[in-house]
Amino acid sequence: MVKIGIILGSTRPGRKGEAVARWVVENARKRTDAEFELVDVQDFNLPLLDEPVPPSMGQYSKPHTKAWAQKVASFDAYIIVTGEYSHGIPAALKNALDFVYGEWNNKAAGFVSYGSAGGVRAVEQLRQVMAELQVADVRAHVFFSLMTDFENYTVFKPAPGREPILNTLIDQLIAWGGALKTLREGANGSSKTMAAAGRK
Ligand SMILES: Cc1cc2nc3c(=O)[nH]c(=O)nc-3n(C[C@H](O)[C@H](O)[C@H](O)COP(=O)(O)O)c2cc1C
C-alpha cells in the first residue's frame, strides 16, 4: 500500500495550518487504499540548514537531519499543507524541504493550501521546488480562503465541496506514488541508487 505523509510545514505559534492538516488527516483516513501519517515539521526542531555538506551528497551529520531524513524516506508520496507568506513558501517549510535530498527523489506530492488568496502563489512556487527535488507534483490542489473557510479569519470552517477534490488528489498520489515506487525498487535495485543518480 502506498504510504502518504501529510506534512504540516507551518511552525508559527497560533498557526492555522494545524486545523487544516487535521482536516486532511480526518478525511484521508476515511480511505483504506493508502496509509496516512501526519508529519509535523515543528516536532523535528530543525534549525536553519546547518549541514556543512550539500544535502544532495547524502552525508548528513546532525541528529536532527538524520531523524528528518528517516521520516521523509519512509513515504512514497506526500500531501504538503502550506500557508502563504509574502506571496511565497513559508521559510520553515522551505528549510525542511532543503534539509535532505535523496529521500524526496522519485516520489509524488500534492498540495493543500490556505491564505487570503488560497495560498495558491505558495503552491506555484512549491511546484518549481518539487521539480528540483525530483518529486512529481499532481494536478489536483485543495485550497482554502481565509475569508470564506475561516470564521472571523480565525476558526477553520471549510465551505462544502473540498472533500471530493482531496479524494482526487489522493487518487492521483496513489497512482503516481505507486508507479514511482516501482521505479525506485526497479532494475538497478535500491532507492539509494536512484537518488545518487540524481545528485549533482
Ligand atoms: C509573515 C506572513 C506573511 C503573510 N503573507 C501573506 C501573503 O502574501 N498572502 C496571503 O494570502 N496571506 C499571507 N499571510 C497570511 C497567511 O496566509 C495566514 O496568516 C496563514 O494563516 C498563515 O499560515 P499559518 O497560520 O499556518 O502560519 C501572511 C502571514 C504571515 C505571518
PDBQT file of the ligand as one rigid body, heavy atoms in Angstrom, charges set to zero:
ROOT
HETATM    1  C1  LIG A 301       4.772  36.599   7.530  1.00  0.00    +0.000 C 
HETATM    2  C2  LIG A 301       3.419  36.453   6.913  1.00  0.00    +0.000 A 
HETATM    3  C3  LIG A 301       3.219  36.818   5.602  1.00  0.00    +0.000 A 
HETATM    4  C4  LIG A 301       1.979  36.609   5.000  1.00  0.00    +0.000 A 
HETATM    5  N1  LIG A 301       1.831  36.891   3.678  1.00  0.00    +0.000 NA
HETATM    6  C5  LIG A 301       0.704  36.506   3.037  1.00  0.00    +0.000 A 
HETATM    7  C6  LIG A 301       0.606  36.628   1.632  1.00  0.00    +0.000 A 
HETATM    8  O1  LIG A 301       1.495  37.088   0.962  1.00  0.00    +0.000 OA
HETATM    9  N2  LIG A 301      -0.530  36.200   1.031  1.00  0.00    +0.000 N 
HETATM   10  C7  LIG A 301      -1.559  35.648   1.736  1.00  0.00    +0.000 A 
HETATM   11  O2  LIG A 301      -2.546  35.236   1.141  1.00  0.00    +0.000 OA
HETATM   12  N3  LIG A 301      -1.508  35.557   3.095  1.00  0.00    +0.000 NA
HETATM   13  C8  LIG A 301      -0.389  35.958   3.732  1.00  0.00    +0.000 A 
HETATM   14  N4  LIG A 301      -0.298  35.834   5.093  1.00  0.00    +0.000 N 
HETATM   15  C9  LIG A 301      -1.446  35.316   5.807  1.00  0.00    +0.000 C 
HETATM   16  C10 LIG A 301      -1.286  33.825   5.948  1.00  0.00    +0.000 C 
HETATM   17  O3  LIG A 301      -1.677  33.152   4.801  1.00  0.00    +0.000 OA
HETATM   18  C11 LIG A 301      -2.117  33.382   7.111  1.00  0.00    +0.000 C 
HETATM   19  O4  LIG A 301      -1.708  34.088   8.252  1.00  0.00    +0.000 OA
HETATM   20  C12 LIG A 301      -1.969  31.916   7.366  1.00  0.00    +0.000 C 
HETATM   21  O5  LIG A 301      -2.770  31.595   8.444  1.00  0.00    +0.000 OA
HETATM   22  C13 LIG A 301      -0.509  31.560   7.656  1.00  0.00    +0.000 C 
HETATM   23  O6  LIG A 301      -0.361  30.199   7.949  1.00  0.00    +0.000 OA
HETATM   24  P1  LIG A 301      -0.119  29.698   9.463  1.00  0.00    +0.000 P 
HETATM   25  O7  LIG A 301      -1.218  30.302  10.290  1.00  0.00    +0.000 OA
HETATM   26  O8  LIG A 301      -0.217  28.209   9.378  1.00  0.00    +0.000 OA
HETATM   27  O9  LIG A 301       1.218  30.204   9.872  1.00  0.00    +0.000 OA
HETATM   28  C14 LIG A 301       0.907  36.068   5.739  1.00  0.00    +0.000 A 
HETATM   29  C15 LIG A 301       1.119  35.753   7.078  1.00  0.00    +0.000 A 
HETATM   30  C16 LIG A 301       2.360  35.911   7.659  1.00  0.00    +0.000 A 
HETATM   31  C17 LIG A 301       2.555  35.501   9.091  1.00  0.00    +0.000 C 
ENDROOT
TORSDOF 0
